């Protein structure tokens, strides 16, 4: 099957976006795992929970990429947008946790109170 030039461009764009999003998921997952491993589960259960939510968002983004690969170009773009949004959510959650850790002098200095 030969694609028309515009359809070919759309297909190439979707493939490139898919690859870029996969790379973002991999890199963000690594950042989250490093931050999570620096926190003590007994001292920072809430912060670790936030990072767990961030990892779930990355799982959702990965699922979106699977759906995008199976979908036609119209729905493929929608699934790619879904994946990008979930990556953005994960990044924001990690950055908020990192900001708290940095504000209080590092992971060894933090102990959550209350609950």
C-alpha positions in Angstrom: 0.0 0.0 0.0 1.4 3.4 -1.0 0.5 6.3 1.2 -0.2 9.8 -0.2 2.4 12.4 0.8 0.3 14.0 3.5 -0.6 10.6 5.0 3.0 9.5 4.8 4.1 12.6 6.7 1.4 12.0 9.4 2.6 8.4 9.8 6.3 9.5 10.1 5.3 12.2 12.6 3.4 9.7 14.7 6.3 7.2 14.7 8.8 10.0 15.8 6.5 11.2 18.5 6.0 7.7 19.7 9.7 7.1 19.9 10.3 10.4 21.7 7.6 9.7 24.3 9.0 6.2 24.9 12.4 7.8 25.6 10.8 10.4 28.0 9.0 7.6 29.9 12.3 5.7 30.3 14.2 8.7 31.5 11.5 10.0 33.8 11.0 6.5 35.3 14.8 6.4 36.1 14.6 9.8 37.8 11.7 8.7 39.9 13.3 5.5 40.9 16.5 7.3 42.0 14.5 9.8 44.1 12.3 7.1 45.6 15.2 5.0 46.6 16.7 7.9 48.5 13.6 8.2 50.7 12.9 6.2 53.8 9.5 4.4 53.7 9.0 4.9 57.5 9.9 8.6 57.5 8.3 9.7 54.2 5.3 7.5 53.3 3.4 10.4 51.7 6.2 11.5 49.5 6.9 7.9 48.4 3.2 7.5 47.7 3.3 10.6 45.4 6.2 9.0 43.5 4.2 5.8 43.3 1.4 7.8 41.6 4.0 9.3 39.3 5.0 5.8 38.3 1.4 4.8 37.7 1.1 7.8 35.4 4.1 6.6 33.4 2.5 3.1 33.2 -0.7 4.8 31.8 1.5 6.7 29.3 3.1 3.5 28.2 -0.4 2.0 27.7 -1.4 5.0 25.6 1.6 4.4 23.4 0.5 0.8 22.9 -3.0 2.0 21.9 -1.4 4.7 19.6 0.5 2.0 17.7 -2.6 0.1 17.0 -4.9 3.0 16.2 -5.5 4.8 12.9 -3.9 8.2 12.5 -6.9 10.1 14.0 -7.0 8.1 17.2 -3.3 7.6 17.2 -2.7 11.3 17.8 -5.3 11.2 20.6 -3.5 8.4 22.3 -0.1 10.1 21.9 -1.6 13.2 23.5 -2.9 11.0 26.4 0.6 9.6 26.8 2.2 13.1 26.8 -0.3 14.3 29.4 0.5 11.4 31.7 4.2 12.0 31.3 3.7 15.6 32.2 1.7 14.6 35.4 4.6 12.3 36.4 7.2 15.0 35.9 5.2 17.5 37.9 4.7 15.0 40.8 8.4 14.1 40.9 9.4 17.8 40.8 7.1 18.6 43.7 8.6 15.8 45.8 12.1 16.9 44.8 11.3 20.5 45.8 10.3 19.3 49.3 13.4 17.1 49.6 15.6 20.0 48.6 13.8 22.5 50.8 14.4 20.5 53.9 18.0 19.6 53.2 17.9 16.3 51.5 16.2 12.9 52.1 18.0 12.1 55.4 16.6 15.3 56.9 12.9 14.7 56.2 10.4 13.0 58.5 6.7 13.4 57.9 4.5 14.2 61.0 0.8 13.5 61.4 -1.3 11.2 59.3 
